[in-house]
Amino acid sequence: MAQGSSDMETADQEESSPNMIVYRKIEDIITRMQDDKTGGVPIRTVKSFLSKIPSVVTGVDIVQWLMKNLNVDDLAEAIHLGSLIAAQGYIFPISDHVLTLKDDGTFYRFQAPYFWPSNCWEPENTDYAIYLCKRTMQNKARLELADYEAENLARLQRAFARKWEFIFMQAEAQVKIDRKKDKTERKILDSQERAFWDVHRPVPGCVNTTEMDIRKCRRMKNPQRVKKSVYGVTEDSQSQSPVHMPSQPVRKTTKEDVRKQITFLNVQIDRHCLKMSKVAESKEPSQHRVKRWAFSIDDMLKDPMGRDQFLRFLESEFSSENLRFWLAVQDLKKQPLLDVATRVEDIWQEFLAPGAQSAINLDSHSYEITSQNVKDPGRYTYEDAQEHIYKLMKSDSYARFLRSNAYQDLLLAKKKGKSLAGKRLTGLMQSS
């Protein structure tokens, strides 16, 4: 009875936790969004060349629904709200690992309730290894591993070398089950599973929304709790059943306990608020990753390591202000509405004000528009100036970067180290 009452108390605490309250509010919005009877977002199947894309909605439809049904007057605010919902994994783009909402024709899909974060998922690295291994077994272009996923798979294979046969068998079993499903259903489930892992093992450079929260800190007080596995696999089982553990007297929480907990959480948030994926990002980019930077400036700017290399190159030429301005404006678009005005002023003083330390070169037309926009600050105040700077970097700085010794050396270094790294990896796997 004591154990049962303790479990009920834990469940009640989780339901009233700040995260769970947010999840329930988001889920209420998502439920309304999918309800056709009350004017939900139109979900349709779209024809695309020789195939069909089932059960998708567009970013425009989602933004318009949010503005109409949640009384949001500002378009930027509706996009920001939608991006926050997407960051938790409730909606996701079907062709991008970055969970954000765009006000255009990008196709999105709703996440299955099974994968909602309110189910308190804590997927293990073994689950992630099974998922990545399963992806390599399916000969589909849409299931091809991204660079960072391939690196993660290699790292997990080394970490779980002794139990890799078990992981491989689990992945094979999952693939056999998936092949029995309807083709359309399988396509939808594959995208939903991918979106789940985009939340829990995000792209390098994206903040992991599940990594640091109050619920996880509170779990330290309940060490007997077993983590939930997505595929029903646990790394370690408990040595003793909780039923046979001596019941501990339940002590009422005092104000001092709450004060200590708040202090502890604040310290953890300050230290780890930008903690990335549990599978650490590689310090050295792969050759394929370096080559991709040459595809377009967009590919390079999307990659955190590409941006860093580009910034180093510009700093060596004493011309980094353009990229720093572009990044500052990108960051401005993600700021809470209350902080926007202050950030707009900071950017103006640093890059555009007379005598600014890092002055950028704008044409008179862009400068005039931006000067007017600053009087009514918003997340898109510097849109015209950013577009002008983007074109300057694309036509000049980016081309010089690709021809620079810094980029060529990095590319050649990866080519030289490729065969040696392959031999080391093979030797390591054989020795394990």
N, C-alpha and C positions, 0 to 999 in steps of 0.2 A: 504493500500500500504506500509505503514511504517513497519507493522508487517511482511508482505510478504518479503520485502527487508531484514529485520533483520533475518528471517529464512534462506534466501538464503545465507546471509553472514556467519551465523553459520555453515551451511552445507559446504560451501567452506573452512572455517577454519578447520573443522573436516577432510576433504579430504586431507588437506595439513599438518595435525598434524603428528608428528614423528611416532606415533603408526600406523596410517592409511597407511603411506608410507611403513612401514615394512609389514603390512598385505597384501597390494597390491603386493609386491614383492614375498611374500610367496605364494599367491594365483596364481600368474603367474607360479611359479614352480610346484605347485600342478596340475594345469590345463595341463601343459606339461607332467607331470608324468602320467596322466590318458588318454592321447591321444595315441591310438593304432597306428594311421596313422604315427606319427612321432617317433615311437619307445619308447612308454611309458612303464611303469612297467607292467608286465603281471599280470592281475587280473584273478583269477581262483576260481573254486569251488572245495574244497578238501573233499575227503571221509574220515570220521573218525568213525571207528567201525560201529555202526548201524545208524549213521546220516551223514549229509553233512554240511560242513562249507562254506557258500556262500560268494562270493566277497571278497576274502582276498589276500594279498600279503605277502611275507616274508621280514624280516628285511634285509637279504642278498641282495635281489633284489633291495630294496630301496637304500641301501648303494652303490651298484654297479652302479645304475643309477645316483646317485649324483656325483660319481667320474667321470663317463664318460661324462655326459652332462653339468656339472658345472666346469669342468677342475680342480677338486680337486685331488691332487696327494697323499696326506696323508690319509690313512685309518682312523686314529683317528680323523682327522679334518672332514671327511665326516660323521662319527658317531656323532660327536659333533653338526654339522650343522643339521643333521636329528633329534637329540634330542631337539634342539631349536625349530624346526618346530612342533615336537610332543607336546612340552610343551604348545604351543598355541592352541593345539587341532585339527590341520588339519589332522594329522594321529594319530592313537591310537592302542595299543595292545588290542586284543579282549578278553583277559583273565587276564588283570592286571589293577589295578586302577592307577598305577604309569606311567605317560606319559613320556616315554623315548624310544630311539631307540637302539636296540641290533643287532649286526652283526651276526645273527644266523637264525634258522628256525622259530622263533617266528612269529605268524600270526598277521598282522596289517590290518586295514581297513581305508578307506578314510572317512573323516567327510562330512556330507551333507552340501551344501552351506548355507542352512537355519540356521545352527548352527555356521557358521564362525564368529569369533570375530569382523570382519569388520562390522557386522550388529549392532554393539554397544549395545550388550546385557548387561542388568543390572538386572539379575533375582532376584526377591525378595525372602525372606525366606518363604513366602506363596507358591511360585512356588516350592521351594525345598521340602516343606512339602507335597505338592500334589504328587510330584514325588516319594518320599520315601513311602508315603501311598499307592500309586499305585503299587509299587514293592511288598508290603506285600500281595496284593490281588492276585498276579499271582503265581501260584504253579509251579514255574520253578526253578531248582537248580541254573541256571545261573543268576537268578534275586534275589537270596537270599542276604539279606543285610549283608554287612561287619560289623565288630564290631563297628567301628567308625560311620557308618551310622545308626546303631541301637541306639547308644547313642545320635546321633543328632536328630533322630526321637522322642525319649523320651523327649529330651529337647524342641523341637519345639512343641510337644503336650502340654507340660506344659505352654509354652509361649502363644500359641494360643488356650487355653482351651475354651474360650468363642465362638470362631468361628470354632472349630474343626469339627462340623457337616457340615458346609459349605465346608471345605477343603475335608472332606471324600466324600461328594457328587460329588465334582469336580473330585476326583480321580476315583470314580466309573464310572462316565461318560467317562473319558479317557480310562478306561479298556474296556468298552463296544465298543468304537470306534476301539480300537486296535484289539479286537477279530474278527472284521469283515474283517480285512486285511489278505492277503495271508501269510501263515506260514513263508516262506522264507523272504518276505518283512518285516514282523513283527520282525524277528530275527535280521535283519540288523538295523532296526530303533531303537530297544531296545538298541543295542550296541552303536549306535550313540548318543542316548539320555544320556546313562550312561557316555560316554566320555565327553559330554558337561558339565555335572555336576562334572566330575573329574577335569575340568578346573576351574570352578567357585566355587566349594566347594571341594578342593583337600584333599587328604589323609593327616592326621596330620603328620607334618614333611616335607611335600612338599611345596615349595613356590608357592603362588597364583599369577600367572602371570597377573591377571586382577585386583588385589587389589590396586595397586599403580601405576598410570601412569599420564602423563601430561593431557590427555583428561579429567580424572576425576577431577583434580584440576581446570581446566578451567571451568568445569560445574558449579562451585560455582557462577560464574558470570551470570548464566542463571537459576535462581530459578524456573521459570515457566515450565521448561522442565519436562515432565512426563516420568518416568522410563518405559522401555519396559518389558512386562511380557511374559514369554514363553508360558503360557497357557491362555493368554488373561484375566488375573485377576490382578487387582490393589488393593493394601491395602487401599489406600485413594484416593478419587477423589478430583480434584481441586475445591475449593470453588467458584472460579470465572473463567469464560472462558477467555483465553488469548486474544480473539478477543475483549472483552469488557474492557480490561485493557488499561489505557491511554498509548499511545506510548511514549517511552523514546527517547530523541535525541541520535543519534549514534555519539559517540565521537571517533575520530581517536586515535589509539594506539600510544603513544609516546615512545621514547627510555627509559625514566624513568620507564614507566609501564612495559616494557619488562624486565628491570633490576630487578625490584621488584618481578616480577613473577618468574624469574630464581632463585632469592634468596629464595623465598618461597618454590619452588619445591625442591631445594637442601636440605633445612631443613627437608621437609617431607620425602624425600628419605632416608636421614640419620637416621630418626627416625623409619620409617616403611618399609624399604626395605625388611625385612624378616617377615612381617606380614603374619600370616597364615589365614586359612579359617575363614569366618565371624562367623561360628558357632564354638564357642570356644572349644578347646580340653579339655577333662575331665582330672582333676588332678590325679584321681585315676583310674588305669586300671581295666577293668572288669575281672571277674574270668576266663571267656573264653579266654581273652587276655593273662592272666598270664599263663594259662595252655598251650597255644600255644607256648610259649617260650621254653617249654620242647620238642616240636616236633623235632626241629633241631636248630643248631646254626644259620642257615640262617634266620629262622623265627624270632629269637630273634634280630638279627642284623638289620633286615628290620624295626623293630618296634622302633621308637625313644625312647619310654619309656623303652623298653627292653634293649636297648643299655645303657641307663642312669643307670639302675639298675645294669647291668653287670659291668659298669665302677666303680660304687661305691663299689661293691664287690671287684674288683681288687685293688682299691685304699686302701681298708682296709687291703689287704694282701701285699701292697707295690709292686705290679706287674702290674701296669696299662699301662706300656710303650708299651706292645704288641698291646693292643686295640687302644691306641692313635696313634700308627704308622699305623695300618690298616685303621683307619678313615682318617688320613692325606693323605694316598695314594688314598683312595676313593675320597676325596675332590680334589686332584690333577687332577684326570681324568675329572673334571668338569670345570677346570680353563681355561680362555681365553689363546690362544696360546702365547700371549705376556708375560704373567705372569708365564708360565710353568717353564722356566729356573731358575728363582728366587726361585720359590717354591720347585723345585727339590733340590737346594742347601740348602735351609732351613731345609728340611727333613733330608738330609744327615748330616748336622751339629748337629741336635738335637738327631738323633737316631743311626747313623752309623759311624760317624767320630771318630777317636781315641780320647778318653777322653770325649765322648758325655755325656751330662747330663742324658739322658734317653736311654742309650744304650740297644739295643735288641740283642738277641742271634741268629745268623745265622750260618748255616753250611758253610764250606769253599767254597763249590761249588756255593751256592746262593750268598755268599758275593763276589766272584770273578766275577760272571755275572753282579751283580748290580754295582760293581766298574767300569766295562767297560761301562755299560749303562749310567752312570752318565756323562761320557765324551761327550755323545751326548744326552742331556736331552730331554725328551718327556713325554707325559702324562702316558705312560706305562713303564717308566724307572724302577720302583720298582715292576713290576709284579711278578717276581720270588720270591723276598723277601716277598712280601705280601702273596703269596701262601704258603710259608714256615711258616710264622707267623700264618696264618689262620689254618693250620693243627695242629700247636702247641696248639692254643687256643681250637680247637675242641676236641683234645685228652686229654687235661689236665684241663685248666682253666674252660671251659664250664661245664665239668662233675662235678667239685668241686662246681661251682656256683649252679647247680641244687640240690646238696646235702647240700648246706649251710643253715644256720638258716635264713639268709636274705630272700632267695627265699621261704623257707617253711613257714616263718612267714607271708609273703605277701600272699601266697596261702591260708593259714588258716584264715587270717584276712578277705579275700574276702568271704570265705565260711560262716564265722560267721555273716558278715554284710549283707549277701544276703537277708535273710528273713526279717530282720529289714528294709532294704532299700525298699523291696517290699511293706511292710506295710505302710511305709511313703509315697511312691508314690501313693498307692491306696487311702490313706487318703487325700492326696493333690488334686488328681483328683476329688474325691467326693465333697470336700469342694469348688472346683472351679465350 
